[in-house]
Amino acid sequence: MGGMRNRVEILHGVNLDALGRRDPSHYGRMTLPELEVKVRRFAVDLGLEPSFAQTNHEGEFCEFLQRAGETSHGLVLNPGAWTHYSYAIRDALEVAALPAIEVHISAVDDREEWRRFSVIEELCAGRVQGRGVDGYRDALELLKAELER
């Protein structure tokens, strides 16, 4: 693949389709479609070409990751609760072999003990948490820097 490495996939996991209905003190009031509009704008401003997917099915998330290696140059991942225990997703991320940034809308490190551990963190080039939708801009900036290396 020649030319600019700028195709990025933003993958949302379990329960992220429920944004706008989840606790606004952690997740704000924005719905997932509204979040994607803003994140698309962030990406385009950075010269990136974003695509989006969300699923509540772990196996489907794994399939997204396996396919991403053929279609994308990098990943922004918010696996939701799977972040903390899904070794299947961790293995699929390894298969994808792409630069990836982990992002969480809420400050997971300040929440329940179980949310503080990430099974994918060591496979990711960076981790952003607790910045709401702006965290996606941070994640895309980190990913762009990785893609330009």
N, C-alpha and C positions, 0 to 999 in steps of 0.2 A: 504494500500500500504506500504509494508515494504521496507527496504533498502534505498539507496540514493535517495533523492528528487532532481533530476537533469534534468527532462524533461521541457524544456522552449519553449514557443511559441513566435515568434517575428511577430507581426501583424502590417502591413503597410496599411494605409488608403488612402483616396482619393488623386489622382494626384501623388502619390509616384512612380507609374509606369512610370511617365514622367521625372524622374531624368535623368540628362544628357542633357535634353532639356530645363530645367527650369533655371532661372537666376543663373549663376555660382557663382556670388558674394555671394549669400545666400546658394546655395546648392552644390557647387563644380561641377565637371564634371563627376563624377562617375554615372553609370547607376544602377538601382535597382539590376539586376543580379550580377554586380560587387560588390556592397555593400554587398549583401548576402554572397558571397564567403568570403569576409573579416570577416563579423560578425560570420559566421560559424566557421572560424578559431579562433576568439576570444573565442567563446563559448567552443569549444573543448579544447583549452588551459586551460580553467577554469574547465574542467571536466563536462561540461554541454552538454546535447543532444538537439540541437536546431531543431525546425521546423519553416517554414516560410509561411506566406500567405499575399496576398495583394488584395484589392478590391476597386473599385470606387462606390460600392453600399452599402449604409448605413445599410440596412437590413441584407445583407450578413455579414458585419462586426459584427453586433449584434449576428448573428448565430455562427460565429467563436468564439465569447466570450462565448456564452452559452455552446457550446460544449467543450471549453477548460478545463472546470472544470473536465471533465471525462478523458482527455487525457494528461494533463500537470500539472506540479507542480507550475509553475510561468509564468509570462507574461512580455514581453517588448513591449510597445505600442507606435506607432507613428501614431495616427489617422489623421494626417494632419489637414486641416481646421476644421474637425469635433471636434477636441479638444476644440474648442472655443464656441461651441453652441449645440452639439448633446446630449441632455438629454436621448435619446434612447440608445446611446452607454454607457452613464454613468450608466443607469439602468442595461444594459446587463453586464457591468463590475461588478456591485454589485451581480448579479446572479452568475457570474463565481466564486466569492469569493476566488480569488487566490491572492497571493502577486504579485504586478505589479509595474513596473517602467515606467514612461512616458519619452519619448525621442524625441527631436527635433534636426534636423541637423543644422538648423539656430538658431541664437540668437533671439528667438521670443520676448523676453522682450525688445529688442532694436529696434523692428520693429513697424509696425502700432499698434495703441492703441488696436484694436480688437484682436490682436494676443496675448496680454498679459494675457488674462483671460483663464483659463482652467476649464472646467466643471468636469474633472476627477481627478484633482490634489489631492483633499482630499481623494480619494479612493486609491491613489498610495503611495507606501512606499518611493518613491523618484522621482526626476525630473531632467533630464539632458538636457541642451540646448546649442546650439552654439558651439559644439565641432566637428561638422562634423561626419564622420564615427567613429572617436575615441570615440564619445559619446556613441556608442553602447557598447564598451568595459566597459566604466564607468557604464553604465546601467546594464550590465551583472554581473559586480562585486558587485554592490549594491543588485541585485536580489539574487546572490549566498549567500551573507551574510544573507539576509532574509530567504532563504531556510534552512540555517544551524542553525537558531535560535531554 
